Amino acid sequence: MTAPRAWLVWSIGIFSYLVAVTQRTSFGVVGLEATERFHASASAISFFTVLQLLVYAGLQIPVGVLVDRFGSRAMIAGGALLMGLGQLQLAFADSVPAGVLGRVLVGAGDAMTFISVIRLIPLWFAPARVPLLTQLTGMSGQLGQLISVVPFALMLHTAGWTPAFLALAGLSGVAVVLVILLLQDLPHGTPAQPATKGLRATGVSLSRAWKQPGTRLGLWSHFTIQFSGTVFAMTWGYPFLISAQGLDAGTVASLMALYVAGAIGAGPLIGRFVSRHPLRRSTMVLLIAGATAAAWAAVLLYPGRSPLWLLAGLVVVLAIGGPGSMIGFDFARTFNPAHRIGTATGIVNVGGFIAALVAIYLIGAVLDILYATGFSNGVLYGLEPFRVALCVHFLLLGIGSVGTLVVRRKVRRQMAAQGVVVQPLLKVLAEQRRARNARRSEPSRD
Protein backbone atom coordinates (compact mmCIF):
# COMPACT_ATOMS: atom_id res chain seq x y z
CA MET A 1 0.00 0.00 0.00
CA THR A 2 3.04 2.25 -0.26
CA ALA A 3 3.89 1.08 -3.79
CA PRO A 4 4.47 3.57 -6.62
CA ARG A 5 0.95 2.85 -7.86
CA ALA A 6 -0.49 4.28 -4.63
CA TRP A 7 1.47 7.49 -5.05
CA LEU A 8 0.38 7.76 -8.69
CA VAL A 9 -3.28 7.37 -7.73
CA TRP A 10 -2.88 9.95 -4.98
CA SER A 11 -1.12 12.37 -7.38
CA ILE A 12 -3.94 12.12 -9.92
CA GLY A 13 -6.41 12.73 -7.12
CA ILE A 14 -4.47 15.80 -5.97
CA PHE A 15 -4.35 17.19 -9.52
CA SER A 16 -8.11 16.73 -9.85
CA TYR A 17 -8.69 18.52 -6.56
CA LEU A 18 -6.28 21.29 -7.58
CA VAL A 19 -8.35 21.80 -10.73
CA ALA A 20 -11.55 21.83 -8.67
CA VAL A 21 -10.17 24.52 -6.33
CA THR A 22 -9.10 26.57 -9.35
CA GLN A 23 -12.63 26.42 -10.76
CA ARG A 24 -14.18 27.07 -7.33
CA THR A 25 -12.14 30.20 -6.57
CA SER A 26 -11.94 31.64 -10.10
CA PHE A 27 -14.99 33.86 -9.53
CA GLY A 28 -13.30 35.41 -6.50
CA VAL A 29 -10.97 37.47 -8.72
CA VAL A 30 -13.62 38.59 -11.25
CA GLY A 31 -15.99 40.36 -8.85
CA LEU A 32 -15.34 43.83 -10.24
CA GLU A 33 -15.38 42.63 -13.87
CA ALA A 34 -18.56 40.61 -13.27
CA THR A 35 -20.27 43.66 -11.74
CA GLU A 36 -19.64 45.55 -15.00
CA ARG A 37 -20.29 42.62 -17.38
CA PHE A 38 -23.63 41.69 -15.83
CA HIS A 39 -24.57 45.20 -14.57
CA ALA A 40 -25.15 43.60 -11.17
CA SER A 41 -25.44 44.77 -7.55
CA ALA A 42 -23.40 43.43 -4.63
CA SER A 43 -26.23 41.06 -3.70
CA ALA A 44 -26.42 39.74 -7.27
CA ILE A 45 -22.66 39.14 -7.38
CA SER A 46 -22.79 37.37 -4.03
CA PHE A 47 -25.67 35.26 -5.37
CA PHE A 48 -23.32 33.70 -7.95
CA THR A 49 -21.17 32.24 -5.20
CA VAL A 50 -24.02 31.63 -2.75
CA LEU A 51 -25.89 29.46 -5.23
CA GLN A 52 -22.68 27.70 -6.22
CA LEU A 53 -21.96 26.88 -2.57
CA LEU A 54 -25.59 25.95 -1.94
CA VAL A 55 -25.36 23.38 -4.71
CA TYR A 56 -22.00 22.22 -3.38
CA ALA A 57 -23.24 21.85 0.19
CA GLY A 58 -26.55 20.31 -0.83
CA LEU A 59 -24.80 17.60 -2.84
CA GLN A 60 -22.24 16.63 -0.19
CA ILE A 61 -24.32 13.91 1.47
CA PRO A 62 -25.70 12.45 -1.80
CA VAL A 63 -22.18 12.47 -3.23
CA GLY A 64 -20.84 10.79 -0.10
CA VAL A 65 -23.39 8.00 -0.52
CA LEU A 66 -22.67 7.69 -4.24
CA VAL A 67 -18.90 7.54 -3.84
CA ASP A 68 -19.31 4.72 -1.30
CA ARG A 69 -21.33 2.89 -3.92
CA PHE A 70 -19.65 3.69 -7.26
CA GLY A 71 -16.08 4.55 -6.24
CA SER A 72 -13.88 7.61 -6.58
CA ARG A 73 -12.86 7.24 -10.23
CA ALA A 74 -16.35 7.70 -11.68
CA MET A 75 -17.19 10.56 -9.34
CA ILE A 76 -13.97 12.54 -9.90
CA ALA A 77 -14.23 12.20 -13.70
CA GLY A 78 -17.89 13.20 -13.66
CA GLY A 79 -17.13 16.19 -11.46
CA ALA A 80 -14.36 17.45 -13.75
CA LEU A 81 -16.69 17.13 -16.73
CA LEU A 82 -19.41 19.19 -15.03
CA MET A 83 -16.95 21.90 -14.01
CA GLY A 84 -15.64 22.12 -17.56
CA LEU A 85 -19.18 22.55 -18.90
CA GLY A 86 -19.87 25.20 -16.27
CA GLN A 87 -16.84 27.29 -17.19
CA LEU A 88 -17.70 26.89 -20.87
CA GLN A 89 -21.17 28.27 -20.12
CA LEU A 90 -19.73 31.16 -18.11
CA ALA A 91 -17.27 32.03 -20.88
CA PHE A 92 -20.13 33.13 -23.15
CA ALA A 93 -22.61 34.31 -20.49
CA ASP A 94 -23.72 37.93 -20.75
CA SER A 95 -26.55 38.00 -18.22
CA VAL A 96 -26.93 37.13 -14.54
CA PRO A 97 -29.11 34.01 -15.13
CA ALA A 98 -26.67 32.64 -17.74
CA GLY A 99 -23.72 33.27 -15.45
CA VAL A 100 -25.45 31.71 -12.47
CA LEU A 101 -26.15 28.55 -14.48
CA GLY A 102 -22.43 28.22 -15.16
CA ARG A 103 -21.57 28.55 -11.48
CA VAL A 104 -24.23 25.97 -10.56
CA LEU A 105 -22.52 23.45 -12.85
CA VAL A 106 -19.15 24.35 -11.31
CA GLY A 107 -20.57 23.85 -7.82
CA ALA A 108 -22.04 20.46 -8.74
CA GLY A 109 -18.77 19.22 -10.22
CA ASP A 110 -16.74 20.61 -7.34
CA ALA A 111 -19.02 18.78 -4.89
CA MET A 112 -18.05 15.45 -6.44
CA THR A 113 -14.29 15.91 -6.16
CA PHE A 114 -12.91 16.42 -2.66
CA ILE A 115 -14.85 13.66 -0.91
CA SER A 116 -13.86 11.23 -3.65
CA VAL A 117 -10.18 12.13 -3.37
CA ILE A 118 -10.17 11.92 0.44
CA ARG A 119 -11.80 8.48 0.26
CA LEU A 120 -8.86 7.15 -1.76
CA ILE A 121 -6.30 7.79 0.99
CA PRO A 122 -7.33 5.19 3.63
CA LEU A 123 -7.86 2.64 0.84
CA TRP A 124 -4.33 3.03 -0.57
CA PHE A 125 -2.19 3.95 2.46
CA ALA A 126 -1.49 2.64 5.95
CA PRO A 127 -3.55 4.27 8.77
CA ALA A 128 -0.53 6.02 10.31
CA ARG A 129 -0.02 7.96 7.07
CA VAL A 130 -3.64 9.04 6.66
CA PRO A 131 -3.76 12.25 8.80
CA LEU A 132 -0.65 13.75 7.20
CA LEU A 133 -1.67 12.72 3.67
CA THR A 134 -5.12 14.20 4.24
CA GLN A 135 -3.49 17.50 5.19
CA LEU A 136 -1.13 17.33 2.23
CA THR A 137 -4.10 16.72 -0.07
CA GLY A 138 -5.88 19.82 1.16
CA MET A 139 -2.63 21.79 1.08
CA SER A 140 -1.76 20.75 -2.47
CA GLY A 141 -5.26 21.45 -3.69
CA GLN A 142 -4.97 25.04 -2.47
CA LEU A 143 -2.39 25.62 -5.18
CA GLY A 144 -5.43 25.80 -7.43
CA GLN A 145 -6.31 29.10 -5.81
CA LEU A 146 -2.88 30.38 -6.76
CA ILE A 147 -3.68 29.45 -10.38
CA SER A 148 -6.91 31.45 -10.24
CA VAL A 149 -5.18 34.44 -8.60
CA VAL A 150 -2.14 34.70 -10.86
CA PRO A 151 -2.30 33.15 -14.38
CA PHE A 152 -6.10 33.21 -14.64
CA ALA A 153 -6.34 36.80 -13.40
CA LEU A 154 -3.52 37.80 -15.78
CA MET A 155 -5.27 36.15 -18.73
CA LEU A 156 -8.55 37.79 -17.72
CA HIS A 157 -6.98 41.25 -17.80
CA THR A 158 -4.99 40.71 -21.00
CA ALA A 159 -6.99 38.32 -23.21
CA GLY A 160 -10.46 39.05 -21.83
CA TRP A 161 -13.35 37.24 -20.17
CA THR A 162 -14.14 34.53 -22.74
CA PRO A 163 -10.58 33.24 -23.42
CA ALA A 164 -9.84 33.13 -19.69
CA PHE A 165 -12.85 30.96 -18.88
CA LEU A 166 -12.26 28.78 -21.95
CA ALA A 167 -8.79 28.04 -20.57
CA LEU A 168 -10.34 26.90 -17.29
CA ALA A 169 -12.72 24.63 -19.18
CA GLY A 170 -9.76 23.07 -20.98
CA LEU A 171 -8.02 22.44 -17.64
CA SER A 172 -11.00 20.37 -16.52
CA GLY A 173 -10.78 18.41 -19.76
CA VAL A 174 -7.20 17.44 -18.93
CA ALA A 175 -8.35 16.22 -15.50
CA VAL A 176 -11.07 14.03 -17.06
CA VAL A 177 -8.57 12.31 -19.34
CA LEU A 178 -6.00 11.67 -16.59
CA VAL A 179 -8.59 10.26 -14.19
CA ILE A 180 -10.05 7.88 -16.76
CA LEU A 181 -6.63 6.64 -17.86
CA LEU A 182 -4.66 6.47 -14.61
CA LEU A 183 -6.83 6.54 -11.50
CA GLN A 184 -7.86 3.27 -9.81
CA ASP A 185 -10.36 2.88 -6.94
CA LEU A 186 -8.67 0.02 -5.04
CA PRO A 187 -5.25 -1.69 -5.02
CA HIS A 188 -5.09 -4.94 -6.98
CA GLY A 189 -6.19 -7.87 -4.87
CA THR A 190 -8.09 -5.73 -2.34
CA PRO A 191 -11.62 -6.99 -1.62
CA ALA A 192 -14.26 -4.55 -2.80
CA GLN A 193 -15.79 -2.45 -0.05
CA PRO A 194 -19.37 -3.42 0.84
CA ALA A 195 -21.65 -1.17 -1.16
CA THR A 196 -24.85 0.40 0.05
CA LYS A 197 -27.76 -1.00 -1.94
CA GLY A 198 -31.28 0.35 -2.12
CA LEU A 199 -32.88 3.39 -0.58
CA ARG A 200 -33.52 1.69 2.74
CA ALA A 201 -29.90 0.61 3.18
CA THR A 202 -28.73 4.05 2.07
CA GLY A 203 -30.96 5.67 4.65
CA VAL A 204 -29.64 3.36 7.35
CA SER A 205 -26.03 4.18 6.47
CA LEU A 206 -26.76 7.92 6.45
CA SER A 207 -28.63 7.70 9.75
CA ARG A 208 -25.82 5.79 11.45
CA ALA A 209 -23.22 8.27 10.22
CA TRP A 210 -25.27 11.22 11.51
CA LYS A 211 -26.06 9.61 14.88
CA GLN A 212 -22.36 9.12 15.50
CA PRO A 213 -21.38 12.16 17.65
CA GLY A 214 -17.88 12.10 16.15
CA THR A 215 -19.37 12.85 12.72
CA ARG A 216 -21.27 15.83 14.08
CA LEU A 217 -18.16 17.06 15.88
CA GLY A 218 -16.42 16.98 12.51
CA LEU A 219 -19.27 18.96 10.95
CA TRP A 220 -19.15 21.71 13.60
CA SER A 221 -15.34 21.82 13.44
CA HIS A 222 -15.52 22.33 9.68
CA PHE A 223 -18.33 24.89 10.05
CA THR A 224 -16.37 26.97 12.53
CA ILE A 225 -12.96 27.45 10.93
CA GLN A 226 -13.37 26.79 7.21
CA PHE A 227 -15.87 29.44 6.15
CA SER A 228 -13.95 32.64 6.83
CA GLY A 229 -11.13 31.84 4.43
CA THR A 230 -13.60 30.61 1.83
CA VAL A 231 -15.57 33.86 2.02
CA PHE A 232 -12.35 35.84 1.66
CA ALA A 233 -10.96 33.81 -1.23
CA MET A 234 -14.13 33.19 -3.21
CA THR A 235 -15.99 36.50 -3.07
CA TRP A 236 -15.28 39.39 -0.73
CA GLY A 237 -11.53 39.38 -0.17
CA TYR A 238 -10.65 40.89 -3.54
CA PRO A 239 -13.17 43.80 -3.42
CA PHE A 240 -12.29 44.44 0.24
CA LEU A 241 -8.57 44.70 -0.48
CA ILE A 242 -8.91 46.66 -3.74
CA SER A 243 -11.78 49.06 -3.06
CA ALA A 244 -11.88 49.34 0.73
CA GLN A 245 -8.18 49.04 1.59
CA GLY A 246 -6.93 50.78 -1.55
CA LEU A 247 -4.36 48.18 -2.57
CA ASP A 248 -3.25 47.71 -6.17
CA ALA A 249 -3.86 44.48 -8.07
CA GLY A 250 -0.25 43.32 -7.73
CA THR A 251 -0.26 43.68 -3.96
CA VAL A 252 -3.58 41.83 -3.73
CA ALA A 253 -2.17 39.02 -5.85
CA SER A 254 0.79 38.81 -3.47
CA LEU A 255 -1.54 38.60 -0.45
CA MET A 256 -3.57 35.87 -2.12
CA ALA A 257 -0.33 34.02 -2.85
CA LEU A 258 0.55 34.44 0.83
CA TYR A 259 -2.83 32.88 1.66
CA VAL A 260 -1.90 29.80 -0.35
CA ALA A 261 1.61 29.70 1.12
CA GLY A 262 0.19 29.97 4.63
CA ALA A 263 -2.13 27.04 4.01
CA ILE A 264 0.72 25.00 2.57
CA GLY A 265 2.96 25.77 5.54
CA ALA A 266 0.28 25.08 8.17
CA GLY A 267 -0.96 21.82 6.65
CA PRO A 268 1.91 19.50 7.63
CA LEU A 269 2.14 21.05 11.10
CA ILE A 270 -1.54 20.45 11.79
CA GLY A 271 -1.28 16.96 10.31
CA ARG A 272 1.54 16.08 12.70
CA PHE A 273 -0.36 17.57 15.62
CA VAL A 274 -3.42 15.44 14.83
CA SER A 275 -1.27 12.29 14.53
CA ARG A 276 0.51 12.90 17.84
CA HIS A 277 -2.36 14.39 19.87
CA PRO A 278 -5.60 12.83 18.59
CA LEU A 279 -7.39 13.65 21.86
CA ARG A 280 -6.74 17.40 21.40
CA ARG A 281 -8.12 17.88 17.90
CA SER A 282 -11.15 19.90 18.99
CA THR A 283 -8.93 22.12 21.14
CA MET A 284 -6.94 23.03 18.04
CA VAL A 285 -10.20 23.86 16.25
CA LEU A 286 -11.26 26.25 19.01
CA LEU A 287 -7.84 27.91 19.13
CA ILE A 288 -7.98 28.58 15.38
CA ALA A 289 -11.51 29.99 15.75
CA GLY A 290 -10.29 32.37 18.46
CA ALA A 291 -7.32 33.48 16.34
CA THR A 292 -9.65 34.13 13.37
CA ALA A 293 -11.95 36.31 15.47
CA ALA A 294 -8.97 38.24 16.87
CA ALA A 295 -7.50 38.84 13.40
CA TRP A 296 -10.77 40.18 11.98
CA ALA A 297 -11.29 42.37 15.05
CA ALA A 298 -7.80 43.89 14.64
CA VAL A 299 -8.39 44.75 10.97
CA LEU A 300 -11.97 46.03 11.34
CA LEU A 301 -11.24 48.14 14.42
CA TYR A 302 -8.05 49.69 13.04
CA PRO A 303 -8.61 53.44 12.44
CA GLY A 304 -8.53 54.07 8.71
CA ARG A 305 -7.04 51.68 6.20
CA SER A 306 -5.04 48.86 7.72
CA PRO A 307 -1.27 48.69 7.20
CA LEU A 308 -0.03 45.97 4.91
CA TRP A 309 1.53 43.96 7.77
CA LEU A 310 -1.85 43.75 9.53
CA LEU A 311 -3.62 42.61 6.36
CA ALA A 312 -0.88 40.04 5.83
CA GLY A 313 -1.44 38.77 9.37
CA LEU A 314 -5.17 38.42 8.67
CA VAL A 315 -4.44 36.49 5.48
CA VAL A 316 -2.11 34.07 7.29
CA VAL A 317 -4.65 33.38 10.03
CA LEU A 318 -7.41 32.79 7.48
CA ALA A 319 -5.09 30.46 5.60
CA ILE A 320 -4.58 28.32 8.71
CA GLY A 321 -8.34 27.76 8.85
CA GLY A 322 -8.20 25.75 5.62
CA PRO A 323 -5.92 22.93 6.80
CA GLY A 324 -7.39 23.31 10.28
CA SER A 325 -10.83 22.43 8.97
CA MET A 326 -9.41 19.13 7.69
CA ILE A 327 -9.50 18.00 11.31
CA GLY A 328 -13.22 17.54 10.74
CA PHE A 329 -12.54 14.82 8.19
CA ASP A 330 -10.23 13.09 10.62
CA PHE A 331 -13.16 12.90 13.05
CA ALA A 332 -15.26 11.32 10.28
CA ARG A 333 -12.54 8.77 9.55
CA THR A 334 -11.82 7.71 13.12
CA PHE A 335 -15.44 7.43 14.28
CA ASN A 336 -16.88 5.58 11.25
CA PRO A 337 -16.14 2.24 9.51
CA ALA A 338 -14.38 2.27 6.15
CA HIS A 339 -17.51 1.56 4.10
CA ARG A 340 -19.20 4.66 5.56
CA ILE A 341 -16.31 7.13 5.28
CA GLY A 342 -17.69 8.77 2.13
CA THR A 343 -21.09 9.37 3.70
CA ALA A 344 -19.59 10.71 6.94
CA THR A 345 -17.14 12.92 5.05
CA GLY A 346 -20.03 14.34 3.03
CA ILE A 347 -21.86 15.27 6.23
CA VAL A 348 -18.75 16.97 7.62
CA ASN A 349 -18.08 18.88 4.41
CA VAL A 350 -21.55 20.43 4.50
CA GLY A 351 -20.63 22.43 7.60
CA GLY A 352 -18.04 24.89 6.33
CA PHE A 353 -19.76 25.55 3.03
CA ILE A 354 -23.16 26.18 4.62
CA ALA A 355 -21.45 28.72 6.88
CA ALA A 356 -19.65 30.22 3.87
CA LEU A 357 -22.75 30.66 1.72
CA VAL A 358 -24.64 32.24 4.64
CA ALA A 359 -21.76 34.63 5.30
CA ILE A 360 -21.32 35.55 1.62
CA TYR A 361 -25.01 36.30 1.19
CA LEU A 362 -25.34 38.28 4.43
CA ILE A 363 -22.26 40.38 3.66
CA GLY A 364 -23.62 41.23 0.20
CA ALA A 365 -27.07 42.03 1.63
CA VAL A 366 -25.62 44.30 4.33
CA LEU A 367 -23.50 46.14 1.74
CA ASP A 368 -26.56 46.76 -0.43
CA ILE A 369 -28.65 47.94 2.54
CA LEU A 370 -25.94 50.36 3.65
CA TYR A 371 -25.61 51.66 0.09
CA ALA A 372 -29.38 52.15 -0.28
CA THR A 373 -29.68 54.00 3.04
CA GLY A 374 -26.85 56.39 2.20
CA PHE A 375 -24.48 55.09 4.88
CA SER A 376 -21.90 54.20 2.19
CA ASN A 377 -21.83 57.75 0.74
CA GLY A 378 -22.29 56.40 -2.77
CA VAL A 379 -19.38 53.91 -2.53
CA LEU A 380 -20.75 50.37 -2.58
CA TYR A 381 -17.46 48.70 -1.60
CA GLY A 382 -16.17 51.42 0.71
CA LEU A 383 -14.19 50.84 3.89
CA GLU A 384 -16.93 51.87 6.35
CA PRO A 385 -19.67 49.66 4.89
CA PHE A 386 -17.22 46.75 4.77
CA ARG A 387 -16.42 47.30 8.47
CA VAL A 388 -20.09 46.69 9.29
CA ALA A 389 -20.77 43.92 6.79
CA LEU A 390 -17.74 41.80 7.68
CA CYS A 391 -18.89 41.61 11.32
CA VAL A 392 -21.01 38.69 10.08
CA HIS A 393 -17.87 36.62 10.73
CA PHE A 394 -18.18 37.02 14.49
CA LEU A 395 -21.77 35.74 14.52
CA LEU A 396 -20.90 32.54 12.67
CA LEU A 397 -17.67 31.97 14.60
CA GLY A 398 -19.66 32.18 17.83
CA ILE A 399 -22.35 29.78 16.63
CA GLY A 400 -19.76 27.28 15.42
CA SER A 401 -17.72 27.41 18.62
CA VAL A 402 -20.78 26.75 20.77
CA GLY A 403 -21.82 23.86 18.52
CA THR A 404 -18.33 22.37 18.74
CA LEU A 405 -18.27 22.56 22.54
CA VAL A 406 -21.75 21.01 22.92
CA VAL A 407 -21.05 18.04 20.64
CA ARG A 408 -17.56 17.56 22.08
CA ARG A 409 -19.11 16.78 25.46
CA LYS A 410 -21.18 14.01 23.87
CA VAL A 411 -18.13 12.59 22.10
CA ARG A 412 -16.11 12.55 25.30
CA ARG A 413 -18.92 10.83 27.19
CA GLN A 414 -19.00 8.17 24.46
CA MET A 415 -15.22 7.75 24.68
CA ALA A 416 -15.35 7.53 28.48
CA ALA A 417 -17.88 4.71 28.21
CA GLN A 418 -15.30 2.90 26.05
CA GLY A 419 -12.56 3.47 28.62
CA VAL A 420 -10.87 6.52 27.04
CA VAL A 421 -10.98 9.49 29.43
CA VAL A 422 -9.82 12.88 28.12
CA GLN A 423 -8.34 14.87 30.98
CA PRO A 424 -8.83 18.67 30.99
CA LEU A 425 -6.02 20.33 29.04
CA LEU A 426 -5.01 22.66 31.89
CA LYS A 427 -4.75 19.70 34.25
CA VAL A 428 -2.56 17.79 31.81
CA LEU A 429 -0.31 20.81 31.27
CA ALA A 430 0.00 21.30 35.03
CA GLU A 431 0.95 17.63 35.55
CA GLN A 432 3.54 17.85 32.78
CA ARG A 433 5.00 20.99 34.35
CA ARG A 434 5.22 19.30 37.78
CA ALA A 435 6.89 16.27 36.21
CA ARG A 436 9.49 18.47 34.50
CA ASN A 437 10.18 20.34 37.72
CA ALA A 438 10.54 17.05 39.59
CA ARG A 439 13.09 15.79 37.07
CA ARG A 440 15.09 18.99 37.31
CA SER A 441 15.17 18.81 41.11
CA GLU A 442 16.47 15.24 41.21
CA PRO A 443 20.12 15.07 42.43
CA SER A 444 22.69 14.40 39.80
CA ARG A 445 24.10 10.86 39.66
CA ASP A 446 27.47 11.93 38.35
Long-range contacts (C-beta under 8 A, 24 or more apart in sequence): 1-124, 1-125, 1-126, 1-187, 2-125, 2-126, 2-129, 3-187, 5-184, 5-187, 6-124, 6-125, 6-187, 8-182, 9-120, 9-124, 9-182, 9-183, 9-184, 10-120, 10-121, 10-124, 10-125, 10-133, 10-137, 12-178, 12-179, 12-182, 12-183, 13-72, 13-76, 13-116, 13-117, 13-120, 13-137, 13-183, 14-117, 14-137, 14-140, 14-141, 15-175, 15-178, 16-76, 16-79, 16-80, 16-113, 16-117, 16-175, 16-178, 16-179, 16-183, 17-113, 17-114, 17-117, 17-137, 17-140, 17-141, 17-144, 18-140, 18-141, 18-143, 18-144, 18-147, 19-80, 19-83, 19-144, 19-171, 19-172, 19-174, 19-175, 20-79, 20-80, 20-83, 20-109, 20-110, 20-113, 20-114, 20-141, 20-144, 21-141, 21-142, 21-143, 21-144, 21-145, 21-148, 22-144, 22-145, 22-147, 22-148, 22-152, 22-168, 22-171, 23-83, 23-86, 23-87, 23-106, 23-109, 23-110, 23-144, 23-168, 23-171, 23-172, 24-52, 24-106, 24-107, 24-110, 24-144, 24-234, 25-144, 25-145, 25-148, 25-149, 25-233, 25-234, 26-87, 26-148, 26-152, 26-165, 26-168, 27-52, 27-103, 27-234, 27-235, 28-148, 28-233, 28-234, 28-235, 28-237, 28-238, 29-148, 29-149, 29-152, 29-153, 29-156, 29-238, 29-256, 30-156, 30-161, 31-235, 31-236, 31-238, 31-239, 32-238, 32-239, 32-242, 32-243, 33-156, 33-161, 34-99, 37-94, 37-161, 38-93, 38-94, 38-95, 38-96, 38-99, 40-96, 41-368, 41-380, 42-364, 42-367, 42-368, 42-371, 42-380, 42-381, 43-361, 43-364, 43-365, 43-367, 43-368, 44-96, 45-235, 45-364, 46-235, 46-236, 46-360, 46-361, 46-363, 46-364, 46-365, 47-96, 47-100, 47-361, 47-364, 48-99, 48-100, 48-103, 49-103, 49-234, 49-235, 49-357, 49-360, 50-357, 50-360, 50-361, 50-364, 51-100, 51-103, 51-104, 51-107, 52-103, 52-104, 52-106, 52-107, 52-110, 53-107, 53-230, 53-234, 53-353, 53-354, 53-356, 53-357, 53-360, 54-107, 54-357, 55-104, 55-107, 55-108, 55-111, 56-107, 56-108, 56-110, 56-111, 56-353, 57-111, 57-349, 57-350, 57-353, 57-354, 57-357, 59-107, 59-108, 59-111, 59-112, 60-111, 60-115, 60-346, 60-347, 60-349, 60-350, 60-353, 61-206, 61-343, 61-346, 61-347, 61-350, 62-346, 63-111, 63-112, 63-115, 63-116, 63-342, 63-346, 64-115, 64-342, 64-343, 64-344, 64-345, 64-346, 64-347, 64-349, 65-196, 65-202, 65-205, 65-206, 65-342, 65-343, 65-346, 66-342, 67-112, 67-115, 67-116, 67-119, 67-342, 67-346, 68-119, 68-193, 68-195, 68-196, 68-205, 68-339, 68-340, 68-341, 68-342, 68-343, 69-195, 69-196, 69-197, 71-185, 71-186, 72-116, 72-117, 72-119, 72-120, 72-183, 72-185, 73-179, 73-180, 73-183, 73-184, 73-185, 75-112, 75-113, 75-115, 75-116, 76-112, 76-113, 76-116, 76-117, 76-175, 76-179, 76-183, 77-176, 77-179, 77-180, 77-183, 78-109, 78-112, 79-108, 79-109, 79-110, 79-111, 79-112, 79-113, 79-116, 80-109, 80-113, 80-172, 80-173, 80-175, 80-176, 80-179, 81-109, 81-172, 81-176, 82-106, 82-108, 82-109, 82-112, 83-109, 83-110, 83-172, 84-109, 84-169, 84-170, 84-171, 84-172, 84-173, 84-176, 85-109, 85-169, 87-165, 87-166, 87-168, 87-169, 87-172, 88-165, 88-166, 88-169, 90-165, 91-161, 91-162, 91-163, 91-164, 91-165, 91-166, 91-169, 92-162, 109-172, 114-141, 114-349, 115-342, 115-345, 115-346, 115-349, 116-342, 117-141, 118-329, 118-341, 118-345, 119-341, 119-342, 119-345, 120-185, 122-333, 122-338, 122-341, 123-185, 123-186, 123-187, 123-190, 123-193, 123-338, 124-187, 128-275, 130-330, 130-333, 131-271, 131-274, 131-275, 131-330, 132-268, 132-271, 132-272, 132-275, 133-271, 134-271, 134-326, 134-329, 134-330, 134-333, 135-267, 135-268, 135-270, 135-271, 135-274, 135-323, 135-326, 136-267, 136-268, 136-271, 138-263, 138-267, 138-322, 138-323, 138-326, 139-263, 139-264, 139-266, 139-267, 139-268, 139-323, 140-264, 142-260, 142-263, 142-264, 142-322, 143-260, 143-264, 145-233, 145-256, 145-259, 145-260, 146-256, 146-257, 146-260, 149-253, 149-256, 149-257, 149-260, 150-253, 150-257, 153-249, 153-253, 157-249, 193-338, 193-339, 194-339, 195-339, 196-339, 196-343, 205-339, 205-340, 205-343, 206-343, 208-340, 209-336, 209-340, 209-343, 209-344, 209-347, 210-347, 212-335, 212-336, 212-344, 213-335, 213-407, 213-410, 213-411, 213-414, 214-331, 214-332, 214-334, 214-335, 214-336, 214-411, 214-414, 215-331, 215-332, 215-335, 215-336, 215-344, 215-347, 215-348, 216-347, 216-407, 216-410, 217-282, 217-328, 217-331, 217-404, 217-407, 217-408, 217-410, 217-411, 218-327, 218-328, 218-329, 218-330, 218-331, 218-332, 218-335, 218-344, 218-347, 218-348, 218-351, 219-328, 219-347, 219-348, 219-350, 219-351, 220-328, 220-351, 220-400, 220-403, 220-404, 220-407, 221-281, 221-282, 221-285, 221-325, 221-327, 221-328, 221-331, 221-348, 221-351, 221-404, 222-325, 222-328, 222-329, 222-348, 222-349, 222-350, 222-351, 222-352, 223-351, 223-352, 223-354, 223-355, 223-396, 223-399, 223-400, 223-403, 224-285, 224-286, 224-289, 224-351, 224-355, 224-397, 224-400, 224-401, 224-403, 224-404, 225-285, 225-288, 225-289, 225-292, 225-321, 225-324, 225-325, 225-352, 225-400, 226-321, 226-322, 226-324, 226-325, 226-328, 226-351, 226-352, 226-353, 226-355, 226-356, 227-352, 227-353, 227-355, 227-356, 227-359, 227-396, 227-400, 228-292, 228-296, 228-318, 228-321, 228-359, 228-393, 228-396, 228-397, 229-259, 229-263, 229-318, 229-319, 229-321, 229-322, 230-352, 230-353, 230-356, 231-356, 231-359, 231-360, 231-363, 231-393, 232-259, 232-315, 232-318, 233-259, 234-356, 234-360, 235-360, 235-363, 235-364, 236-360, 236-363, 236-364, 236-386, 236-390, 239-381, 240-381, 240-386, 240-390, 241-311, 242-381, 243-379, 243-381, 243-382, 244-305, 244-381, 244-382, 244-383, 244-386, 245-305, 245-306, 245-311, 245-383, 246-305, 247-308, 247-311, 251-308, 255-311, 255-312, 255-315, 256-315, 258-312, 258-315, 258-316, 258-319, 259-315, 259-316, 259-318, 259-319, 260-319, 261-319, 262-315, 262-316, 262-318, 262-319, 262-320, 263-319, 263-320, 263-322, 263-323, 266-319, 266-320, 266-322, 266-323, 266-324, 267-322, 267-323, 267-326, 270-320, 270-323, 270-324, 270-326, 270-327, 271-323, 271-326, 274-327, 274-330, 278-330, 278-334, 279-420, 279-422, 280-425, 281-327, 281-330, 281-331, 282-327, 282-404, 282-408, 282-411, 283-425, 284-324, 284-327, 285-324, 285-327, 285-328, 285-404, 286-401, 286-404, 286-405, 288-320, 288-321, 288-324, 289-397, 289-400, 289-401, 289-404, 291-317, 291-320, 292-317, 292-318, 292-321, 292-393, 292-397, 293-393, 293-394, 293-397, 296-390, 296-393, 296-394, 297-394, 300-387, 300-390, 300-391, 304-383, 305-383, 325-352, 328-352, 335-411, 351-400, 355-396, 355-400, 358-396, 359-392, 359-393, 359-396, 362-389, 362-392, 363-389, 363-390, 363-392, 364-389, 366-392
